[in-house]
Amino acid sequence: MIDREELKKNEWYLIDNGLGPIRAKLMESPKQGKGWKHAVLMNVKGSDAGFFDEIGSVYVEDIQQEYKENVS
C-alpha cells in the first residue's frame, strides 16, 4: 500500500481490488480539509483484467504503487 501523502492528482497508480493489478488514474485530491478521504475518484482501466474501463470510487487502501510507464 502506498502512503496517502504520496498520492497526486492526475498520476497513474496500480490498484488491487480483488482482480489483480489494474492501472488507474487519480482524478481528485485524496486530501479533504484537514483530513484524508477513505475513497477517491479514479479512472480505472478494467480492460487490464478483461472488464470495462470506468470512472468510480476506489478505496485508498487498495492503491498499491505508482505506475511508472506513460499511459494515454
Summary of the structure (lengths in Angstrom):
residues: 72
radius of gyration: 11.4
end to end distance: 24.0
largest distance: 38.0
contacts: 180
relative contact order: 0.31
helix: 14%
strand: 43%
